Amino acid sequence: MKLNPTAIQFSDTVGTTSPASLTVAITSPDSQALTGLAVGTISFGTGATGWLTAAIDKTTAPATLTLTASNTGLAAGSYSATVPVTSTNATNSPQSVGVVFNLAA
């Protein structure tokens, strides 16, 4: 299983509308069919939790992981999270996307 990109950065300002969602492509680097794709439990760094949601558009590759950050209730600062993506038959499952949310005052 291959994720591209493996790192995502959101930037926004406190009190504005949350930033647009960003996407990650999920593909098979060899011709293996990837099935059972799912998002695991998001792990949040220090500072805040719950500001990021993740969804996969289908359970077979190629697929798209959509990441959505919400600035609601957050103070200015930098927040981080790791989003695991799993497959029932990929030998390198899970793979993860690192996410940073920089929120200016």
N, C-alpha and C positions, 0 to 999 in steps of 0.2 A: 504494500500500500504506500502511495506517495501523496503527500500533502504539499500544495504549492499556493501561497508561500507558507512557511512554517512559523513566521512571526508577523504580527499585525499591530499597527499603532493607530489609535484614535486620538484626536486632539479636539478640544472644545473649550468653551468658556462657561463658567458658572452662570446660571440664570438664563441661558439661551436654550433653544430647542436642541435635543440630543443629536449627535452626529448621525450621518447616514450609515446604514449597515455596510459591512465589508464582507467579501466572500473569499473562500479558499477552495481550490479545485482538489478533488479526491480522485486519484487515478490508480491504475495498476501499471507499474513500471515494466512488467513482463506481460505476456498475454493472458495471465491468470485472471479468471473471472472473480471479482470481489463481491461477496454477498454479505448480508447481515450487517450492513453499515449502521452504526449508531453513535450518538454522542454519549460519552461517559459523564461522570460527575465533575463539574467545573471546580477547580481548586483556586481559591482567591488568596492573594497575598495580604499583607497587613493593611489596615486602613478602612476597608469596607468590603462587604460581600453583596451579592445579588445585583450588581450593576451590569452584568453581562449575561446575555442569553445566546444560545446556539441551537441551530436546527439544520438537519440534513434534508435535502429535497427528495431523496429516494434511497432505498436500502441496497442498491447495487451500483457499482462504479461503471462509468464515470458519474460522479455526483458532485453537488455543490454544498459546502458548509457555509451557512450564513451566520455571521456574528453581529449582534446588535448591542451597543452600549447605551446606557441610560445615565444621564447626569443628575437625575432627580434625587435630591437629598444629599448630594455629595458636596464636600468642601473642595476648594482648590487644592490640587496636589497631583501626585502620580500614583496610579493604581495598577496592579498587575493581576493576571489570571493565567491559568493553564487549562486548555480545553483538550481532553483526550478524545480521539476518534477510534472506534473499535470496528473490527470485522470478524465475522465468525470463521473465516477461512484464510485470512492473511497470516503468513508466518511471522511478520513483523508487527503484529497488532499488540498493543495499541500504539498509535502515533499521536503526537501532540502539537498543538499550535500555542505559542506564547503570545499573550495579548497585553499591551500596555495602553493605558488610558491617561493621557496628560490633560488635566483640567486647570485652565488658567482662571484667575480671579477677574 
